[in-house]
């Protein structure tokens, strides 16, 4: 009988300990849950697409003269057009990193009459087109109506005749670097005024490779935008 009572008391003690342990675990779990809810950061709605803020723009520019920095051809006038697609990639500390690329439906280079290797060539305007698939931009002051930026891009061009001189090449590479101002109205980009130091050359794929360095002043106007 005594052994039976001791066994019964022992079982009661074990049951009390199990209940107490269960209660403790429940209390700790509840406390952790409440703490996590109170200290978790608020949920911020995310953009529905990484394309948010992208735009399609028309670019038109003119260079009244060529200089000699990389290329050595002088007295060339450049007309440049492009249809460019731009998309922001990242925002950090008031700076936006963006990608852009596009097609160059029309570009022309006017060259004066000049002798080359003893042969006189008349004045002419050569025209062509191409693509600029790789470009990057950095814009600043993301909340301002006037946002300065600088950018760089590269691509290829093909002309109806050898450019910039005879015995060079119809096929050329191009790249530029420059900057300007983006104008915003009611938070929407509506105009860009910029300058590009624009270089064209055949990268020594032809007999001559004098290259052209142009001071390109341009205007860009968005014709389609994806809302921010």
TIDOTI-123599 format. One line per 5 residues: for each residue x, y, z of N, C-alpha, C. Coordinates in nm, 4 decimals, m for minus. Atoms other than C-alpha are relative to their C-alpha. Layout:
% residues N
X Y Z X Y Z X Y Z  ...
***
This chain:
% residues 228
0.0836 m0.1200 0.0000 0.0000 0.0000 0.0000 0.0864 0.1240 0.0000  m0.0883 m0.1182 m0.0066 0.2769 0.2404 0.0923 0.0664 0.0216 m0.1335  m0.0654 m0.0135 0.1306 0.4525 0.1653 m0.2359 m0.0974 0.0527 m0.1046  0.0990 m0.0489 0.0969 0.1288 0.2245 m0.4261 m0.0241 0.1480 0.0156  0.0204 m0.1451 m0.0207 0.0779 0.5668 m0.2620 0.1176 0.0796 m0.0523
m0.1193 m0.0727 0.0487 0.4362 0.6694 m0.3354 0.0016 0.0093 m0.1526  0.0037 m0.0023 0.1467 0.3944 0.5689 m0.6972 m0.1047 0.0974 m0.0511  0.1060 m0.0927 0.0411 0.0704 0.7641 m0.7192 0.0437 0.1447 0.0178  m0.0487 m0.1359 m0.0234 0.2261 1.0751 m0.5656 0.1067 0.0396 m0.1026  m0.1058 m0.0285 0.0978 0.5215 1.0458 m0.8025 m0.0618 0.0331 m0.1358
0.0659 m0.0271 0.1280 0.2883 1.0294 m1.1031 m0.0684 0.1363 0.0011  0.0637 m0.1321 m0.0102 0.0984 1.3353 m0.9796 0.1029 0.1115 m0.0140  m0.1056 m0.1004 0.0076 0.4240 1.5276 m0.9425 0.0491 0.0147 m0.1437  m0.0431 m0.0053 0.1418 0.5313 1.4317 m1.2939 m0.1020 0.0744 m0.0838  0.1048 m0.0672 0.0769 0.1950 1.5499 m1.4328 0.0019 0.1500 0.0251
m0.0076 m0.1436 m0.0316 0.2291 1.8829 m1.2516 0.1179 0.0643 m0.0723  m0.1183 m0.0549 0.0674 0.5796 1.9290 m1.3925 m0.0241 0.0136 m0.1511  0.0293 m0.0066 0.1442 0.4603 1.8480 m1.7447 m0.0904 0.1172 m0.0319  0.0914 m0.1131 0.0227 0.1744 2.0968 m1.7125 0.0713 0.1335 0.0142  m0.0742 m0.1243 m0.0221 0.4060 2.3630 m1.5728 0.0925 0.0291 m0.1174
m0.0920 m0.0192 0.1127 0.6556 2.3040 m1.8545 m0.0772 0.0444 m0.1241  0.0816 m0.0384 0.1159 0.3807 2.3254 m2.1147 m0.0450 0.1447 0.0094  0.0417 m0.1379 m0.0208 0.2543 2.6497 m1.9628 0.1156 0.0960 m0.0266  m0.1164 m0.0860 0.0206 0.6065 2.7945 m1.9631 0.0324 0.0151 m0.1481  m0.0279 m0.0056 0.1441 0.6619 2.7026 m2.3263 m0.1030 0.0865 m0.0711
0.1051 m0.0804 0.0631 0.3267 2.8574 m2.4222 0.0203 0.1485 0.0255  m0.0225 m0.1397 m0.0345 0.4063 3.1790 m2.2344 0.1191 0.0574 m0.0785  m0.1174 m0.0473 0.0739 0.7501 3.2061 m2.3966 m0.0323 0.0169 m0.1480  0.0371 m0.0100 0.1412 0.6070 3.1388 m2.7398 m0.0861 0.1209 m0.0269  0.0864 m0.1161 0.0164 0.3406 3.4048 m2.6946 0.0793 0.1292 0.0076
m0.0809 m0.1207 m0.0162 0.5951 3.6590 m2.5745 0.0852 0.0260 m0.1236  m0.0838 m0.0152 0.1205 0.8246 3.5949 m2.8709 m0.0836 0.0462 m0.1183  0.0870 m0.0379 0.1112 0.5357 3.6224 m3.1151 m0.0396 0.1466 0.0070  0.0383 m0.1404 m0.0169 0.4190 3.9550 m2.9679 0.1174 0.0928 m0.0272  m0.1203 m0.0828 0.0200 0.7744 4.0930 m2.9657 0.0338 0.0112 m0.1493
m0.0327 m0.0011 0.1428 0.8273 3.9936 m3.3275 m0.0961 0.0884 m0.0772  0.0974 m0.0828 0.0690 0.5049 4.1607 m3.4371 0.0223 0.1475 0.0258  m0.0188 m0.1401 m0.0341 0.5821 4.4829 m3.2545 0.1272 0.0586 m0.0591  m0.1288 m0.0514 0.0441 0.9399 4.5095 m3.3779 0.0314 m0.0283 m0.1468  m0.0256 0.0238 0.1421 0.9075 4.3882 m3.7349 m0.0215 0.1290 m0.0770
0.0140 m0.1230 0.0774 0.9531 4.6664 m3.9939 m0.1307 m0.0005 m0.0754  0.1258 m0.0072 0.0728 0.6404 4.7920 m4.1655 0.0190 m0.0505 m0.1425  m0.0048 0.0495 0.1362 0.5605 4.6311 m4.4969 m0.0192 0.1165 m0.0951  0.0062 m0.1093 0.0971 0.6327 4.8770 m4.7769 m0.0383 m0.0583 m0.1345  0.0372 0.0533 0.1306 0.4509 4.8153 m5.1043 0.1145 0.0175 m0.0992
m0.1075 m0.0059 0.0969 0.7051 4.7319 m5.3721 m0.0551 0.0306 m0.1384  0.0371 m0.0288 0.1371 0.7017 4.8455 m5.7318 m0.0411 m0.1282 m0.0700  0.0483 0.1188 0.0672 0.5148 4.6094 m5.9567 0.0956 m0.0483 m0.1064  m0.0901 0.0406 0.1063 0.7977 4.6000 m6.2087 0.1292 0.0771 0.0080  m0.1288 m0.0691 0.0040 1.1665 4.6762 m6.2406 0.0054 0.0979 m0.1157
0.0056 m0.0941 0.1108 1.0659 4.8638 m6.5586 m0.0637 0.1322 0.0392  0.0621 m0.1230 m0.0463 0.8934 5.1308 m6.3498 0.0952 0.1174 m0.0168  m0.0821 m0.1178 0.0224 1.0219 5.4727 m6.4523 0.0766 m0.0021 m0.1307  m0.0691 0.0062 0.1287 1.1498 5.3597 m6.7924 m0.0677 0.0914 m0.1011  0.0548 m0.0886 0.1013 1.0996 5.5691 m7.1039 0.0620 m0.0290 m0.1357
m0.0477 0.0033 0.1378 1.1359 5.5759 m7.4806 0.0127 0.1438 m0.0457  m0.0235 m0.1400 0.0325 1.2886 5.8974 m7.6144 0.0589 0.0157 m0.1394  m0.0554 m0.0379 0.1290 1.3749 6.0662 m7.9432 0.1142 0.0972 0.0242  m0.1195 m0.0824 m0.0176 1.7227 6.2206 m7.9655 0.0384 0.0624 m0.1332  m0.0488 m0.0690 0.1181 1.8390 6.4807 m8.2144 0.1129 0.0935 0.0374
m0.1142 m0.0832 m0.0352 2.1783 6.6490 m8.2162 0.0787 0.0458 m0.1216  m0.0798 m0.0583 0.1077 2.4218 6.8539 m8.4216 0.1353 0.0430 0.0546  m0.1355 m0.0446 m0.0328 2.7968 6.9109 m8.4111 0.0495 0.0896 m0.1134  m0.0425 m0.0924 0.1067 2.9165 7.2197 m8.6037 0.1460 m0.0162 m0.0404  m0.1410 0.0153 0.0315 3.2810 7.1147 m8.5963 0.0547 m0.1253 0.0655
m0.0689 0.1141 m0.0608 3.5180 6.8283 m8.5203 0.1316 0.0484 0.0593  m0.1239 m0.0362 m0.0688 3.8111 6.8504 m8.2834 0.0970 m0.1174 m0.0050  m0.1034 0.1034 0.0039 4.1274 6.6486 m8.2355 0.0413 m0.0372 0.1414  m0.0376 0.0555 m0.1283 4.1421 6.4544 m7.9130 0.0444 m0.1455 m0.0173  m0.0326 0.1384 0.0354 4.1318 6.0904 m8.0236 0.0136 m0.0107 m0.1522
m0.0054 m0.0052 0.1455 4.0455 6.1289 m8.3908 0.0786 0.1219 m0.0471  m0.0827 m0.1097 0.0535 4.2457 6.3594 m8.6197 m0.0642 0.0683 m0.1201  0.0673 m0.0600 0.1147 3.9915 6.4483 m8.8906 m0.0661 0.1309 0.0417  0.0566 m0.1297 m0.0345 3.8926 6.8148 m8.8910 m0.1028 0.0421 m0.1054  0.1005 m0.0589 0.0897 3.6184 7.0234 m9.0560 m0.1107 m0.0985 m0.0392
0.1133 0.0892 0.0237 3.3442 6.7630 m9.0229 m0.1200 0.0458 0.0822  0.1234 m0.0345 m0.0699 2.9837 6.8403 m8.9347 m0.0853 m0.1262 0.0131  0.0733 0.1232 m0.0302 2.7724 6.5698 m8.7713 m0.1453 0.0305 0.0346  0.1416 0.0014 m0.0391 2.3944 6.5250 m8.7589 m0.0294 m0.1397 0.0545  0.0199 0.1285 m0.0692 2.2836 6.2526 m8.5187 m0.1430 m0.0099 0.0484
0.1333 0.0278 m0.0540 1.9433 6.0991 m8.4414 0.0000 m0.1388 0.0626  0.0092 0.1310 m0.0650 1.8472 5.8106 m8.2170 m0.1378 m0.0173 0.0618  0.1180 0.0377 m0.0768 1.5528 5.6309 m8.0651 0.0509 m0.0888 0.1124  m0.0646 0.0661 m0.1133 1.6646 5.5287 m7.7173 m0.1025 m0.0435 0.1047  0.0803 0.0499 m0.1111 1.5072 5.3177 m7.4449 0.0846 0.0049 0.1269
m0.0748 m0.0171 m0.1251 1.6161 5.4039 m7.0898 m0.0788 m0.0588 0.1156  0.0649 0.0602 m0.1162 1.5441 5.2202 m6.7655 0.0901 0.0172 0.1218  m0.0821 m0.0095 m0.1216 1.6626 5.2908 m6.4077 0.0331 m0.1381 0.0545  m0.0440 0.1276 m0.0557 1.8643 5.0097 m6.2524 0.0083 0.0014 0.1520  m0.0195 m0.0055 m0.1445 1.9368 5.1303 m5.8994 m0.0033 0.1447 0.0457
0.0027 m0.1317 m0.0626 1.8885 5.4262 m5.6651 0.0808 m0.0060 0.1293  m0.0786 m0.0003 m0.1223 2.1410 5.5133 m5.3953 0.0499 0.1408 0.0281  m0.0494 m0.1282 m0.0487 2.2139 5.8317 m5.1965 m0.0294 0.1136 m0.0980  0.0386 m0.1079 0.0894 2.0230 6.0572 m5.4351 0.0509 m0.0134 m0.1416  m0.0537 0.0241 0.1339 2.1881 5.9057 m5.7435 m0.0754 m0.1169 m0.0635
0.0664 0.1076 0.0731 2.0151 5.6940 m6.0074 0.0936 m0.0524 m0.1085  m0.0756 0.0668 0.1053 2.2106 5.4451 m6.2162 m0.0990 m0.0565 m0.1004  0.0918 0.0461 0.1020 2.0407 5.3762 m6.5460 0.0698 m0.0644 m0.1188  m0.0473 0.0587 0.1255 2.0834 5.1697 m6.8598 m0.0791 0.0609 m0.1148  0.0751 m0.0359 0.1190 1.9924 5.2843 m7.2089 0.0683 m0.0553 m0.1242
m0.0487 0.0481 0.1278 2.0312 5.1638 m7.5632 m0.1045 0.0309 m0.1048  0.0978 m0.0310 0.1026 1.8670 5.2104 m7.8982 0.0531 m0.0166 m0.1401  m0.0374 0.0026 0.1408 1.8815 5.2449 m8.2721 0.0341 0.1417 m0.0453  m0.0378 m0.1286 0.0601 2.0386 5.5216 m8.4788 m0.0542 m0.0026 m0.1433  0.0606 0.0120 0.1330 1.8030 5.5573 m8.7783 0.0663 0.0871 m0.1059
m0.0635 m0.0888 0.0971 1.9940 5.8441 m8.9377 0.1149 0.0765 0.0646  m0.1135 m0.0815 m0.0397 2.3357 6.0006 m8.9016 0.0682 0.0455 m0.1282  m0.0683 m0.0498 0.1192 2.5192 6.2190 m9.1516 0.1257 0.0754 0.0403  m0.1268 m0.0705 m0.0197 2.8703 6.3600 m9.1809 0.0305 0.0784 m0.1264  m0.0360 m0.0844 0.1140 2.9515 6.6504 m9.4084 0.1508 0.0227 0.0000
m0.1442 m0.0213 0.0137 3.3089 6.6693 m9.5360 0.0258 0.0978 m0.1141  m0.0293 m0.0992 0.1039 3.4598 6.9558 m9.7364 0.0838 m0.0611 m0.1117  m0.0910 0.0422 0.1066 3.6485 6.9279 m10.0631 0.1429 0.0014 0.0545  m0.1350 0.0101 m0.0534 4.0028 6.8149 m9.9863 0.0821 m0.1007 m0.0801  m0.0866 0.0985 0.0652 4.3023 6.6347 m10.1362 0.0424 m0.1094 0.0991
m0.0454 0.1129 m0.0807 4.3932 6.2887 m10.0050 0.0991 m0.0804 m0.0834  m0.1067 0.0704 0.0718 4.7209 6.1328 m10.1150 0.0128 0.0466 m0.1448  m0.0182 m0.0579 0.1330 4.7401 6.3687 m10.4105 m0.1234 m0.0014 m0.0873  0.1246 0.0051 0.0763 4.3809 6.3065 m10.5243 m0.1009 0.0959 0.0607  0.0987 m0.0970 m0.0480 4.1214 6.5835 m10.5018 m0.1369 m0.0660 0.0096
0.1339 0.0533 m0.0217 3.7876 6.4791 m10.3560 m0.0965 0.1154 0.0246  0.0963 m0.1084 m0.0191 3.4760 6.6993 m10.3758 m0.0661 m0.0063 0.1369  0.0781 m0.0020 m0.1232 3.2687 6.8048 m10.0788 m0.1165 m0.0986 m0.0116  0.1081 0.0998 0.0030 3.0096 6.5451 m9.9828 m0.0607 m0.0139 0.1387  0.0676 0.0345 m0.1248 2.7590 6.4473 m9.7178 m0.0308 m0.1494 m0.0026
0.0236 0.1440 m0.0101 2.7642 6.0815 m9.6203 m0.1025 m0.0274 0.1096  0.1051 0.0310 m0.0965 2.4728 5.9251 m9.4385 0.0026 m0.1490 0.0322  0.0031 0.1390 m0.0421 2.4124 5.6028 m9.2525 m0.0898 m0.0189 0.1211  0.0780 0.0324 m0.1184 2.2607 5.4373 m8.9480 0.0681 m0.1113 0.0775  m0.0615 0.1042 m0.0813 2.3325 5.1850 m8.6771 m0.0750 m0.0256 0.1291
0.0578 0.0300 m0.1313 2.2717 5.0782 m8.3199 0.0978 0.0420 0.1094  m0.0807 m0.0262 m0.1201 2.3970 5.1778 m7.9754 m0.0581 m0.0852 0.1129  0.0660 0.0924 m0.0931 2.3160 4.8753 m7.7576 0.0391 0.0144 0.1453  m0.0505 0.0004 m0.1377 2.5157 4.9569 m7.4459 0.0291 0.1418 0.0473  m0.0196 m0.1334 m0.0565 2.4834 5.2795 m7.2477 m0.0371 0.0047 0.1464
0.0278 m0.0155 m0.1428 2.4871 5.3855 m6.8833 m0.0020 0.1476 0.0356  0.0119 m0.1392 m0.0434 2.3894 5.7056 m6.7084 m0.0049 0.0079 0.1517  0.0092 m0.0314 m0.1423 2.4192 5.8585 m6.3628 m0.0684 0.1357 0.0118  0.0710 m0.1256 m0.0207 2.1632 6.1224 m6.2669 m0.0054 0.0324 0.1491  m0.0111 m0.0467 m0.1377 2.1631 6.3316 m5.9506 m0.1214 0.0860 0.0368
0.1076 m0.0842 m0.0531 1.9201 6.5266 m5.7304 m0.1357 m0.0537 m0.0467  0.1161 0.0716 0.0507 1.6349 6.2810 m5.7816 m0.1342 0.0656 0.0291  0.1268 m0.0660 m0.0307 1.3714 6.5101 m5.6332 m0.0078 0.1400 m0.0583  m0.0042 m0.1352 0.0533 1.4666 6.8269 m5.8212 m0.0673 0.0078 m0.1367  0.0543 m0.0219 0.1339 1.3067 6.9766 m6.1324 0.1103 0.0048 m0.1047
m0.1158 m0.0005 0.0881 1.6542 7.0145 m6.2833 0.0989 m0.1038 0.0525  m0.0826 0.1114 m0.0478 1.8568 6.6930 m6.2580 0.1222 m0.0178 m0.0904  m0.1206 0.0202 0.0807 2.2174 6.6905 m6.3805 0.0324 m0.1476 m0.0144  m0.0371 0.1385 0.0249 2.3545 6.3705 m6.5271 0.1263 m0.0047 m0.0853  m0.1006 0.0290 0.1010 2.6469 6.2227 m6.7134 m0.0197 m0.1421 m0.0479
0.0260 0.1308 0.0589 2.6444 5.9233 m6.9439 0.1088 m0.0380 m0.0986  m0.0909 0.0518 0.1006 2.8403 5.7080 m7.1849 m0.0678 m0.1170 m0.0702  0.0603 0.1090 0.0764 2.7455 5.4626 m7.4604 0.0875 m0.0319 m0.1200  m0.0756 0.0414 0.1170 2.8836 5.2745 m7.7586 m0.0859 m0.0784 m0.0962  0.0750 0.0734 0.1003 2.7696 5.1152 m8.0832 0.0739 m0.0061 m0.1314
m0.0578 0.0124 0.1337 2.8278 5.0688 m8.4540 m0.0829 0.0797 m0.1004  0.0643 m0.0756 0.1063 2.7452 5.2653 m8.7713 0.0442 m0.0544 m0.1353  m0.0353 0.0357 0.1371 2.7351 5.1863 m9.1419 m0.0461 0.1126 m0.0920  0.0262 m0.1151 0.0857 2.7544 5.4604 m9.4071 m0.0104 m0.0412 m0.1468  0.0131 0.0251 0.1428 2.6764 5.4851 m9.7769 0.1327 0.0138 m0.0740
m0.1322 m0.0142 0.0605 3.0426 5.5688 m9.8448 0.1043 m0.0034 0.1111  m0.1069 0.0075 m0.0993 3.3780 5.5568 m9.6714 0.0056 0.1284 0.0842  0.0015 m0.1097 m0.0974 3.3917 5.7795 m9.3610 0.1145 m0.0215 0.0982  0.0220 m0.1411 0.0348 3.5585 6.0050 m9.2654 0.0696 0.0459 m0.1272  m0.0706 m0.0354 0.1228 3.7852 6.0013 m9.5731 m0.0001 m0.1206 m0.0932
m0.0161 0.1100 0.0948 3.8392 5.7968 m9.8840 0.1079 m0.0956 0.0502  m0.0910 0.1067 m0.0402 4.0204 5.4670 m9.8263 m0.0030 m0.0278 0.1510  0.0198 0.0400 m0.1407 3.8880 5.4435 m9.4700 m0.1019 m0.1126 0.0027  0.0953 0.1110 m0.0082 3.5678 5.2409 m9.4122 m0.1430 0.0516 0.0062  0.1423 m0.0285 m0.0169 3.1930 5.2406 m9.4470 m0.0495 m0.0476 0.1361
0.0372 0.0537 m0.1307 3.1705 5.0390 m9.1251 0.0860 0.0651 0.1078  m0.0718 m0.0701 m0.1065 3.2621 5.2286 m8.8083 m0.0588 m0.0332 0.1357  0.0426 0.0075 m0.1389 3.2442 5.2033 m8.4329 m0.0202 0.1420 0.0529  0.0206 m0.1311 m0.0628 3.1256 5.4878 m8.2122 m0.0119 m0.0161 0.1499  0.0299 m0.0098 m0.1425 3.1213 5.5855 m7.8488 m0.0061 0.1467 0.0362
0.0063 m0.1385 m0.0463 3.0480 5.8992 m7.6552 0.0027 0.0034 0.1522  0.0182 m0.0301 m0.1415 3.0660 6.0480 m7.3080 m0.0397 0.1458 0.0100  0.0486 m0.1375 m0.0119 2.8978 6.3619 m7.1863 m0.0920 0.0158 0.1182  0.0913 m0.0290 m0.1097 2.6313 6.5096 m6.9644 m0.1000 0.1049 m0.0400  0.1008 m0.1001 0.0284 2.3506 6.7561 m6.9359 m0.0976 0.0166 0.1147
0.1049 m0.0274 m0.0979 2.0292 6.8471 m6.7576 m0.1297 m0.0662 m0.0448  0.1340 0.0536 0.0234 1.7025 6.6555 m6.7337 m0.1009 0.0930 0.0656  0.1020 m0.0912 m0.0508 1.3974 6.8792 m6.6903 m0.1264 m0.0774 0.0343  0.1200 0.0680 m0.0491 1.0979 6.7614 m6.4861 m0.1095 0.1024 0.0286  0.1162 m0.0826 m0.0306 0.7484 6.9052 m6.4525 m0.1059 m0.0885 0.0631
0.0957 0.0811 m0.0760 0.5033 6.7736 m6.1927 0.0505 m0.1422 0.0192  m0.0605 0.1299 m0.0234 0.7440 6.4900 m6.1263 0.0210 m0.0837 m0.1241  m0.0109 0.0757 0.1243 0.7502 6.3868 m6.4933 0.1089 0.0597 m0.0891  m0.1079 m0.0442 0.0888 1.0530 6.4052 m6.7231 m0.0572 0.0382 m0.1359  0.0558 m0.0417 0.1280 0.9708 6.6066 m7.0357 0.1047 0.0495 m0.0998
m0.1004 m0.0519 0.0930 1.3015 6.7312 m7.1842 0.1397 m0.0238 0.0557  m0.1405 0.0114 m0.0364 1.6765 6.6671 m7.1819 0.0822 0.0887 m0.0918  m0.0957 m0.0810 0.0749 1.9438 6.9139 m7.2904 0.1387 m0.0514 0.0340  m0.1267 0.0636 m0.0313 2.2875 6.7624 m7.3268 0.1101 0.0256 m0.1005  m0.1191 m0.0073 0.0841 2.6354 6.7498 m7.4736 0.0693 m0.1361 0.0022
m0.0737 0.1250 0.0095 2.8238 6.4423 m7.5971 0.1297 0.0226 m0.0783  m0.1234 0.0054 0.0770 3.1863 6.4161 m7.6950 m0.0041 m0.1316 m0.0759  0.0367 0.1156 0.0815 3.1227 6.1778 m7.9834 0.1162 m0.0405 m0.0907  m0.1130 0.0498 0.0787 3.3901 5.9607 m8.1471 m0.0457 m0.1079 m0.0968  0.0263 0.1001 0.1031 3.3667 5.7617 m8.4711 0.1334 m0.0422 m0.0610
m0.1200 0.0517 0.0671 3.6415 5.5366 m8.6099 m0.0215 m0.1452 m0.0366  0.0154 0.1391 0.0433 3.6946 5.1992 m8.7758 0.0892 m0.0961 0.0771  m0.0835 0.0849 m0.0859 3.9355 5.0654 m8.5089 0.1070 m0.0748 m0.0801  m0.1085 0.0568 0.0818 4.2079 5.0050 m8.7679 m0.0410 m0.1236 m0.0788  0.0452 0.1101 0.0853 3.9954 4.7656 m8.9737 0.0109 0.0354 m0.1483
m0.0144 m0.0436 0.1383 4.0648 4.9685 m9.2916 0.1397 0.0577 m0.0210  m0.1324 m0.0519 0.0340 4.3640 5.1198 m9.4724 0.0329 0.1246 0.0817  m0.0168 m0.1200 m0.0817 4.3151 5.4561 m9.2985 m0.1007 m0.0005 0.1141  0.0889 m0.0100 m0.1156 4.1657 5.5209 m8.9552 0.0241 0.1327 0.0717  m0.0262 m0.1294 m0.0642 4.1803 5.8957 m8.8852 m0.0955 0.0328 0.1145
0.0971 m0.0251 m0.1067 3.8632 5.9024 m8.6699 m0.0548 0.1414 m0.0020  0.0653 m0.1308 m0.0120 3.6248 6.1880 m8.6016 m0.0407 0.0204 0.1445  0.0462 m0.0409 m0.1329 3.5729 6.3626 m8.2677 m0.0927 0.1192 m0.0162  0.1006 m0.1046 0.0198 3.2547 6.5709 m8.2634 m0.0494 0.0539 0.1331  0.0633 m0.0648 m0.1155 3.1114 6.8197 m8.0144 m0.1500 0.0035 m0.0272
0.1405 0.0206 0.0340 2.7502 6.7032 m8.0244 m0.0904 0.0622 0.1057  0.1021 m0.0595 m0.0857 2.4829 6.9265 m7.8728 m0.1350 m0.0603 m0.0410  0.1218 0.0726 0.0365 2.1485 6.7486 m7.8521 m0.1159 0.0300 0.0940  0.1251 m0.0081 m0.0758 1.7899 6.7493 m7.7312 m0.0648 m0.1380 m0.0034  0.0724 0.1271 m0.0070 1.5977 6.4414 m7.6144 m0.1380 0.0247 0.0587
0.1392 m0.0172 m0.0440 1.2199 6.4243 m7.5739 m0.0635 m0.1373 0.0205  0.0693 0.1282 m0.0225 1.0369 6.1287 m7.4117 m0.1306 m0.0056 m0.0804  0.1252 0.0175 0.0730 0.7577 5.9940 m7.6326 m0.0875 m0.1082 0.0628  0.0757 0.0999 m0.0779 0.6515 5.7110 m7.3976 0.0699 m0.0189 0.1328  m0.0552 0.0175 m0.1339 0.6970 5.6663 m7.0254 m0.0850 m0.0992 0.0777
0.0710 0.0883 m0.0926 0.6099 5.3995 m6.7708 m0.0040 0.0680 0.1344  0.0181 m0.0776 m0.1220 0.4695 5.5605 m6.4582 0.0846 m0.0538 0.1128  m0.0796 0.0380 m0.1160 0.6848 5.5605 m6.1446 m0.0896 m0.0508 0.1109
***
